[in-house]
């Protein structure tokens, strides 16, 4: 595992715990991409973040039942169907 201890020192406990749980490479570059996702949620208030175990970039193919359930739930919540 690649780890930048100086970066981890400056993160809050909540940020550090979340970041370490969700990533294998713990560097500044990865943190910036990771943090950007959550910063966008402040702008897009209907956004939802979901972490799915054993999922890659094609959840709709790899785990279609989970994908369908999440999308349907999100659409019901925001009255799109």
Secondary structure, DSSP 4 states (H G I P E B T S, - for coil): --B-HHHHHHS-HHHHHHHHHH-S-BSHHHHHHHHHHHHHHHHSTT------TT--S-HHHHTHHHHHHHHHHHHHHTT--
